[in-house]
């Protein structure tokens, strides 16, 4: 998803309003980046590159659930 957003950033809209000079996709992208960087063994690496604690895993579950809900509910939409 991070690659998709990077390649087609202008095609995504969000329900979260931002100032005219702001980037409406940035909050979503930051959440995705936190998951990608914070859960290294779950995203294609065989060994952990950062310590993964139970607390971090729980936080990542909540973060992932919020992202899924944003897309499912239409808070984030990819325009044609």
N, C-alpha and C positions, 0 to 999 in steps of 0.2 A: 504494500500500500504506500509506503514512503516513496518508492520509485514512481508509482502512478501519480501521486500528488505532485511530485517534483516535475514530472513531464507534462502534466495537464492542470497546473495550479489554477488557472483562470476558469477552468470548467467546474470548479467546486464552489458551492455557496453554502452559507451557514445561517442558522437562525439567530446566532449571537451577533448583535450589532457591534460595530467597531467604528472608531473615528474615521473620517474620510481618508486619512493617510495610513490607517492601520491595515493589517492583513487579516481578514476574517478566517483564513485557513490556519493561521499560526497556532491557536490553542489546540486544535485537533492534531496538528503535526507534532507539537511538543509532547502531547500525550502519547502518540505513537512512538516517538523517539525514546521517551522514557521507558516504554515497554521493551523496545528493541535493544536498547543499551543496558537495561537493568535486569533482563532475564536472558542472559547469553546462552545458557544450555538449552533453552526452549526454542531457540531460533537458529538452528542449523549448526551450532558448534558442538563438538563432542565433549569438550571440557569447559568448565566454567572459567570465565576470565575476570569475573567480579564475584565477591562473596554474595551468596544468595541465602538470605535468612527466611525464616518462616514469616516474619513481619513483612519483609519485602514481597514475598510471594502473595500474601494476603492483599497487600496494597495493589499489586499488579492485577489481581483478579478483579478488584473494584474498578480499576482504571480501564481494563479491557471491557468490562460489562458496560461502563458508561459509553465507551466508543461504539460498541455494538448498538446500544440503545439510540445513540445519536443518529446513526445511519438508518436503523429500522424505523424510527419515528419520523424521519424526514428533517431532523434538525441539521443534518448535513446531506446535501444532494449534489450529485454530479449532473450537470446540465449537458445536453447534447452538443 
